[in-house]
């Protein structure tokens, strides 16, 4: 459209949650405003579409002021009290902290891409501590020390380092534990190695 209206903007204006979700999953520009400066989040708040606003926030939508004011001001101006209260409560959240909105697949994607468990107010881990659902459970698992069972929840750099170190442990086992007695010792060495890796591999591994 000539005024810069995007499919995502229309979905947010109409309150079409699942269409907005599909567009965001397809990498739609979440902050692309119309020519007048109105953003998808602003119009969702203006129209009182709480779940759409939550979804946009979980993808990191900007809450900065538009020429018409902030999203919070838009919600308040139209009397959308529940939405306005949620916007205030979630001001310090990172995308990973949006437990009620995140699917397990998106939570996993954020964890694997390096989303911090400890940033924001409250942090994702603080919110997940008493939370229900798959996203909260994944965050709690990701906060535990590295293990083969939690390997897939770590960022790419940490997974690569873990794979390198595990291969090194297996190579040492193959080289130095070839007889039956050594095989037993080798299994013990592998178990010990996995325990050590729990301390050597962190989510912030460079």
C-alpha positions in Angstrom: 0.0 0.0 0.0 1.1 3.6 -0.7 0.9 4.5 3.0 3.4 1.9 4.0 0.8 -0.5 5.5 2.2 -4.0 5.7 0.5 -7.4 6.1 1.7 -7.5 9.7 0.3 -4.1 10.4 -3.1 -5.2 9.1 -3.1 -8.4 11.1 -2.3 -6.4 14.2 -5.0 -3.8 13.5 -7.5 -6.6 13.0 -6.3 -8.6 16.0 -5.6 -11.7 13.9 -3.2 -13.4 16.3 -2.3 -16.5 14.3 -1.7 -14.6 11.1 0.6 -12.2 12.9 2.4 -15.2 14.4 2.9 -16.7 10.9 4.2 -13.5 9.5 6.7 -13.0 12.4 7.8 -16.6 12.0 8.5 -15.7 8.3 10.7 -12.8 9.5 8.3 -9.9 8.9 9.8 -6.6 10.0 8.2 -6.2 13.4 8.9 -2.5 13.7 8.1 -1.4 10.2 5.8 1.6 10.6 3.4 3.1 8.1 4.3 6.4 6.5 2.7 8.3 9.4 4.9 6.5 11.9 2.3 4.2 13.4 3.8 0.8 14.3 2.2 -2.7 14.5 2.6 -2.7 18.3 1.1 0.8 18.6 -2.0 -0.1 16.6 -2.5 -3.4 18.4 -2.5 -1.5 21.7 -4.7 1.2 20.3 -7.3 -1.5 19.3 -6.9 -3.4 22.6 -5.6 -6.6 21.2 -3.8 -7.9 24.2 -2.6 -11.3 22.9 -1.3 -9.7 19.7 0.6 -7.1 21.8 2.1 -10.0 23.9 3.2 -11.8 20.7 4.8 -8.6 19.3 6.6 -8.0 22.6 7.9 -11.5 22.7 9.6 -10.8 19.3 11.2 -7.7 20.7 8.9 -5.0 19.3 10.0 -1.5 20.1 8.0 0.4 22.7 9.4 3.7 21.7 7.1 6.6 21.1 5.5 7.1 17.7 4.2 10.4 16.5 1.0 9.5 18.2 2.6 8.5 21.6 3.8 5.3 23.1 2.0 1.9 23.0 1.2 2.3 26.7 -0.4 5.7 26.1 -2.4 4.2 23.2 -3.8 1.5 25.5 -4.6 4.0 28.2 -6.2 6.5 25.9 -8.8 3.8 24.8 -9.4 2.4 28.2 -7.8 -0.9 27.6 -6.9 -1.4 31.3 -5.7 -5.0 31.2 -3.4 -4.3 28.2 -2.1 -1.1 29.8 -1.4 -3.0 33.1 0.4 -5.8 31.2 2.6 -3.3 29.3 3.7 -1.8 32.6 4.4 -5.2 34.2 6.4 -6.4 31.2 8.5 -3.3 30.6 11.8 -5.1 31.7 11.2 -8.4 30.0 13.4 -9.8 27.3 11.8 -12.0 24.6 12.7 -15.2 26.5 10.7 -14.0 29.5 7.4 -14.1 27.7 6.6 -17.5 29.0 2.8 -17.3 28.5 3.3 -16.5 24.8 6.3 -18.6 23.8 5.8 -21.9 22.1 8.3 -24.6 23.0 9.8 -24.3 19.5 10.4 -20.6 19.9 11.8 -21.0 23.4 14.2 -23.6 22.1 15.2 -21.3 19.2 15.9 -18.4 21.5 17.9 -20.6 23.9 20.0 -22.1 21.0 20.6 -18.6 19.6 22.1 -17.5 22.9 19.3 -15.6 24.7 20.4 -14.8 28.2 18.7 -16.5 31.2 19.8 -13.6 33.5 19.0 -10.4 31.7 15.9 -8.3 32.1 13.7 -7.5 35.1 12.5 -10.0 36.1 14.9 -12.4 34.3 13.6 -15.3 32.2 15.0 -17.7 34.8 13.2 -15.9 37.6 9.9 -16.0 35.7 10.5 -19.7 34.9 11.3 -20.7 38.5 7.6 -21.1 39.4 6.2 -21.2 35.9 4.2 -23.9 34.2 4.4 -25.0 30.6 7.0 -26.2 28.2 8.8 -22.9 27.7 9.4 -22.5 31.5 10.6 -26.1 31.7 13.1 -25.6 28.9 14.5 -22.5 30.6 14.9 -24.3 33.9 16.7 -27.2 32.1 18.9 -24.7 30.2 20.0 -23.2 33.5 21.5 -26.5 34.7 25.1 -27.4 34.0 25.9 -28.8 30.6 25.2 -32.5 30.1 24.5 -34.7 27.0 20.8 -34.4 27.9 20.9 -30.6 27.9 23.3 -30.2 25.0 20.6 -29.0 22.5 19.6 -26.2 24.8 23.0 -24.5 24.6 24.1 -21.8 22.1 26.0 -22.8 19.0 29.5 -21.8 20.4 28.9 -23.8 23.6 27.7 -26.8 21.6 30.7 -26.7 19.3 33.1 -26.6 22.3 31.3 -29.5 24.0 31.4 -31.6 20.9 35.2 -30.9 20.5 35.9 -31.8 24.1 33.7 -34.9 24.0 35.5 -36.1 20.9 38.8 -35.5 22.7 37.7 -37.6 25.6 36.7 -40.5 23.4 40.0 -40.3 21.5 41.9 -40.6 24.7 39.7 -43.5 25.7 40.4 -45.3 22.4 44.1 -44.6 22.5 44.8 -45.6 26.1 42.1 -48.1 27.2 42.2 -51.0 24.7 42.0 -54.1 26.8 39.0 -55.3 28.8 40.2 -53.8 32.1 41.0 -50.6 30.3 37.6 -50.5 28.8 36.1 -50.4 32.3 38.5 -47.6 33.2 37.6 -45.9 29.9 33.9 -45.9 30.8 34.7 -44.3 34.1 36.9 -41.8 32.3 34.0 -40.9 30.0 31.6 -40.5 32.9 34.2 -38.3 34.7 34.7 -36.3 31.5 31.0 -35.6 31.2 30.9 -34.4 34.8 33.9 -32.1 34.2 32.3 -30.7 31.0 29.3 -29.6 33.2 31.7 -27.0 34.7 33.8 -26.4 31.6 30.9 -25.6 29.2 28.8 -22.5 29.9 26.1 -20.8 27.9 28.6 -17.9 27.4 31.4 -20.1 26.1 33.3 -18.2 23.4 
